[in-house]
Amino acid sequence: MKNTLSYPHRLINALKLMFFISSLTGNTTWVIGQIPSMPPNILQYHQSINLAELAIINDNYTEAITQYKNAFNILPGFLPDRYNAILLTKQKYDAEFLYDCADYFFQRGVCLEFFAQFPELNLDIVTRPRNAQRFKPLRNMAFVHLIDSIYAVNMQIRDVTPFDQDKIAQSDAANYAVFKKYIARYGFPSEDIIGTDCEIEKNQVTSRVLLHLLNHFSQGIQVGLDSILIDAVSTGKLKPEYYADYINFYGIKTAFVPNTPVAVVNNEKYILIANDSLMADENQLRAKVGLSSVQEQLLKIRFREKFPQSPYMLPVTRGIINLTGFPEEVLKKILEKGQKY
């Protein structure tokens, strides 16, 4: 997510981050029971997605498609997962699966230009059945406009009063109150509610609106937001990586869900948790909300480093944090129990 924070706010969040990472590399005891249990079908979805992603990095496209099919039989899916799945049909053509993924994107608002990269796709078949009802009831434009408005207000208040943390906090609280009213009326803004967006120049699709929302509300701790997010994960409306990202950086007073196994310091990379016992505890926490293990996350990070131009969307960006520029004494404490990547 693009950093739109004023300097004082970035400093405050940096201090929060230092505290959190220090707790990871210290003697923190994680209480597994603090994380609510996910429904078995939701966990199975994320397990299948993880197996599909591991199959992709091993060039096993047949297995990847099989695992995506298993996952989409449980949930309609999420944008990164469907995006990977539709790209796989270029490697391993599967007409029925291609049309299933195309329909998912079309019904969530993806522009027709996106489908031009799939010449074997007959757009008449995709667009004809539901063309008159496109975006209905899946795409709630009122919610889309609200989130864009929240993001715009967020940008404006931080530009106009970058050093007035009280005004920023008041603005954030007001936006959050409206956001909760919309959730009560429409439900959590999943892709089924707010749809997706095209990036024609990149030939990609994104969850831009949802990212705007998470970018805004992760800039300060809003009471109850962690519960809203974990409930969305539990009901299959939010990928667990987004929840873990919020908890890691801004939910310090709640249960920790580690999702930052690698730190970059002055171009050197470190695995933050090298102790086998701590790693096992972390993996239990990750598995409980549907995240892959740290070891599997590292495999995906290494794949992305080896093939930076790969089109597949793997959950690796939230697995690396840049600590360059932190005071040396702070870095020493953070990394003392880590190891070179």
C-alpha positions in Angstrom: 0.0 0.0 0.0 1.2 3.5 -0.8 2.4 5.4 2.2 0.3 8.5 2.6 1.1 9.3 6.2 2.6 12.6 7.5 6.0 12.4 9.1 4.8 12.5 12.8 2.3 9.8 12.1 4.9 7.6 10.3 7.2 8.1 13.3 4.4 7.0 15.8 3.7 3.9 13.7 7.4 3.2 13.3 7.6 3.1 17.1 4.7 0.7 17.3 6.4 -1.5 14.7 9.7 -1.5 16.7 7.7 -2.6 19.8 6.0 -5.3 17.9 9.1 -6.8 16.2 11.0 -6.5 19.5 8.3 -8.6 21.1 8.6 -11.2 18.3 12.4 -11.6 18.8 12.2 -11.4 22.6 10.5 -13.8 25.0 6.9 -13.2 24.0 4.5 -16.1 24.7 1.7 -16.3 22.2 -1.6 -17.5 23.4 -3.0 -19.6 20.5 -6.5 -19.6 22.0 -6.7 -15.8 21.6 -7.3 -16.2 17.9 -10.9 -17.3 17.2 -11.2 -20.6 15.3 -12.0 -20.4 11.6 -14.8 -22.6 10.1 -13.3 -25.8 8.6 -14.5 -24.9 5.1 -12.8 -21.5 5.2 -9.5 -23.0 6.4 -9.8 -25.7 3.6 -10.2 -22.9 1.1 -7.0 -21.2 2.1 -5.1 -24.5 2.4 -6.1 -25.3 -1.2 -5.0 -21.8 -2.3 -1.6 -22.3 -0.6 -1.1 -25.7 -2.3 -2.0 -24.0 -5.7 0.5 -21.3 -5.1 3.2 -23.8 -4.2 2.4 -25.8 -7.3 2.8 -22.6 -9.4 6.3 -22.0 -8.1 7.1 -25.6 -8.9 5.7 -25.2 -12.5 3.1 -27.9 -11.8 0.2 -26.1 -13.5 -2.1 -29.1 -13.6 -1.9 -29.5 -9.8 -2.4 -25.7 -9.4 -5.6 -25.7 -11.4 -6.9 -28.7 -9.5 -6.3 -26.9 -6.2 -7.9 -23.7 -7.4 -10.9 -25.7 -8.5 -11.1 -27.3 -5.1 -10.9 -23.9 -3.5 -13.6 -22.3 -5.7 -15.9 -25.2 -4.9 -15.8 -23.9 -1.3 -15.9 -20.1 -1.9 -16.3 -17.9 -5.0 -12.8 -16.8 -4.3 -10.7 -13.6 -4.0 -9.2 -11.4 -6.7 -5.6 -12.6 -6.4 -6.7 -16.3 -6.4 -9.0 -15.9 -9.4 -6.4 -13.9 -11.2 -3.8 -16.6 -10.8 -6.3 -19.2 -11.9 -7.3 -17.4 -15.1 -3.6 -16.9 -16.0 -3.0 -20.6 -15.5 -5.4 -21.4 -18.4 -2.8 -19.9 -20.7 -0.4 -22.6 -19.5 -2.9 -25.4 -19.2 -6.0 -24.7 -21.3 -9.2 -25.6 -19.5 -12.2 -24.1 -21.3 -14.8 -24.6 -18.5 -12.5 -23.2 -15.9 -11.5 -20.3 -18.1 -15.2 -19.3 -18.5 -15.9 -19.7 -14.8 -13.1 -17.3 -13.9 -14.0 -14.9 -16.6 -17.6 -14.8 -15.3 -16.3 -14.1 -11.8 -14.4 -11.0 -13.0 -17.1 -9.8 -15.3 -19.7 -9.9 -12.6 -17.4 -7.8 -10.3 -16.9 -5.0 -12.8 -13.7 -5.9 -14.7 -13.5 -4.0 -18.0 -13.8 -6.0 -21.2 -10.3 -4.9 -22.3 -8.9 -7.2 -19.6 -10.2 -10.2 -21.4 -8.5 -9.4 -24.7 -5.4 -11.3 -23.5 -7.4 -14.5 -23.7 -8.2 -14.9 -27.5 -9.8 -18.2 -27.0 -12.5 -16.6 -24.9 -15.8 -15.8 -26.6 -16.9 -12.6 -24.9 -20.4 -13.0 -26.1 -20.8 -16.1 -24.0 -19.4 -14.2 -20.9 -21.4 -11.0 -21.4 -24.8 -12.1 -22.8 -26.5 -13.9 -19.9 -26.3 -11.2 -17.3 -25.3 -8.1 -19.2 -28.5 -6.2 -18.3 -27.9 -6.9 -14.6 -24.2 -6.3 -14.5 -23.0 -5.2 -11.0 -26.4 -6.1 -9.5 -26.6 -7.2 -6.9 -22.9 -7.9 -6.6 -21.6 -4.3 -6.9 -22.8 -1.7 -4.4 -21.7 1.6 -5.8 -22.8 3.5 -2.7 -20.3 1.6 -0.7 -17.6 2.1 -3.4 -18.2 5.9 -3.4 -18.1 6.0 0.4 -14.7 4.2 0.6 -13.3 6.5 -2.2 -14.6 9.5 -0.2 -13.0 8.2 3.0 -9.7 7.9 1.2 -10.0 11.4 -0.2 -10.8 12.9 3.2 -7.8 10.9 4.6 -5.5 12.4 2.1 -6.8 15.9 2.5 -6.7 16.1 6.3 -3.2 14.8 6.4 -2.1 17.3 3.8 -3.8 20.3 5.4 -3.0 19.5 9.0 -0.1 17.1 8.9 1.1 17.9 12.5 -2.3 18.1 14.1 -2.8 14.6 15.3 -6.0 15.5 17.2 -7.8 16.7 14.1 -6.5 13.7 12.2 -7.8 11.3 14.9 -11.2 13.1 14.9 -11.5 12.8 11.1 -10.5 9.1 11.3 -13.1 8.4 14.0 -15.8 10.2 12.0 -15.0 8.2 8.9 -14.9 5.0 10.9 -18.4 5.7 12.4 -19.9 6.1 8.9 -18.0 3.0 7.7 -19.6 0.9 10.5 -23.1 2.1 9.6 -22.5 1.0 6.0 -21.3 -2.4 7.2 -24.5 -2.8 9.3 -26.5 -2.0 6.2 -24.6 -3.7 3.4 -22.2 -6.1 5.1 -18.4 -6.1 4.9 -17.1 -4.6 1.7 -15.9 -7.8 0.1 -15.4 -8.1 -3.7 -19.0 -9.3 -4.0 -20.1 -6.0 -2.5 -17.7 -3.4 -4.0 -16.3 -5.3 -7.0 -12.9 -4.9 -8.6 -11.1 -2.5 -10.9 -9.1 -2.6 -14.1 -5.6 -1.3 -14.6 -5.6 -1.3 -18.4 -2.0 -0.1 -18.8 -0.8 -3.1 -16.6 -3.3 -5.5 -18.0 -4.3 -6.4 -14.5 -7.2 -6.2 -12.1 -7.0 -4.8 -8.5 -9.0 -4.4 -5.3 -8.3 -0.7 -5.4 -11.3 0.3 -3.3 -10.6 -2.3 -0.6 -6.9 -1.3 -0.5 -8.0 2.3 0.0 -10.1 1.3 2.9 -7.4 -0.8 4.6 -4.8 1.9 3.9 -7.0 4.4 5.7 -8.0 2.5 8.7 -4.6 0.9 9.3 -3.2 4.4 10.0 -4.6 4.4 13.5 -6.2 1.9 15.8 -10.0 2.0 15.6 -11.9 0.3 18.4 -13.4 -2.9 17.2 -11.8 -2.9 13.7 -9.8 -6.1 14.5 -13.0 -7.9 15.3 -14.6 -6.7 12.1 -11.7 -7.9 10.1 -11.4 -11.3 11.8 -15.1 -11.8 11.3 -14.7 -11.0 7.6 -11.9 -13.6 7.4 -14.1 -16.1 9.3 -16.9 -15.7 6.9 -14.8 -15.9 3.7 -15.1 -12.2 2.9 -11.4 -11.1 3.4 -8.1 -12.8 2.7 -6.2 -13.5 6.0 -3.1 -11.7 4.8 -5.0 -8.4 5.1 -6.1 -9.2 8.6 -2.5 -10.2 9.6 -1.2 -7.0 8.0 -3.4 -4.9 10.2 -2.7 -6.9 13.4 1.0 -6.8 12.8 1.3 -3.1 12.5 -1.6 -1.6 14.3 -3.3 -4.2 16.5 -0.6 -4.5 19.1 -3.0 -4.8 22.0 -4.8 -7.7 20.4 -3.6 -11.2 19.6 -0.5 -11.3 17.4 -0.7 -13.0 14.0 2.9 -12.8 12.7 3.1 -12.3 9.0 6.5 -10.6 8.6 9.2 -13.3 8.4 11.8 -11.2 6.6 13.3 -7.8 7.3 15.5 -5.7 4.9 18.2 -3.7 6.7 20.7 -1.8 4.5 20.2 -4.2 1.6 20.7 -7.3 3.8 17.8 -9.6 4.5 17.1 -11.3 7.8 14.6 -13.9 8.9 13.2 -12.3 12.1 12.3 -15.6 13.9 15.0 -18.2 13.7 14.3 -20.0 16.9 12.6 -23.3 16.1 10.3 -23.1 19.1 9.1 -19.6 18.3 8.8 -20.6 14.6 6.5 -23.5 15.6 4.3 -21.1 17.7 4.1 -18.6 14.9 3.1 -21.3 12.4 0.3 -22.4 14.7 -1.0 -18.8 14.8 -0.7 -18.5 11.0 -2.5 -21.8 10.4 -5.3 -20.8 12.7 -6.4 -17.9 10.4 -5.5 -19.7 7.1 -2.0 -18.4 6.5 0.7 -20.6 5.1 3.7 -21.5 7.3 6.7 -19.2 7.5 8.7 -21.8 5.5 6.1 -21.8 2.7 6.0 -18.0 2.8 9.8 -17.9 2.3 9.5 -20.2 -0.7 7.1 -17.7 -2.3 9.3 -14.7 -1.4 12.3 -16.5 -3.0 10.3 -17.3 -6.1 9.3 -13.7 -6.5 12.9 -12.6 -6.1 14.1 -15.1 -8.7 11.3 -14.3 -11.1 10.3 -10.6 -10.5 8.4 -10.4 -13.8 6.2 -13.4 -13.0 2.6 -12.3 -13.5 1.2 -14.4 -10.7 0.0 -12.6 -7.6 1.6 -14.3 -4.6 1.2 -13.0 -1.0 4.8 -11.9 -0.5 4.7 -8.1 -0.3 3.5 -8.3 3.3 6.1 -10.8 4.1 9.0 -8.3 3.8 9.5 -5.2 5.9 12.1 -2.5 5.3 13.9 -1.4 8.5 16.7 0.6 6.8 17.3 3.8 8.7 16.3 2.6 12.1 18.7 3.5 15.0 21.5 0.9 15.2 20.7 0.0 18.8 17.1 -0.7 17.8 18.1 -2.8 14.8 20.6 -4.8 16.9 17.8 -5.8 19.4 15.4 -6.6 16.6 17.8 -8.8 14.7 19.8 -10.4 17.6 17.7 -13.6 17.4 17.3 -13.6 13.7 19.5 -15.0 11.0 20.7 -13.9 7.5 18.2 -14.7 4.8 
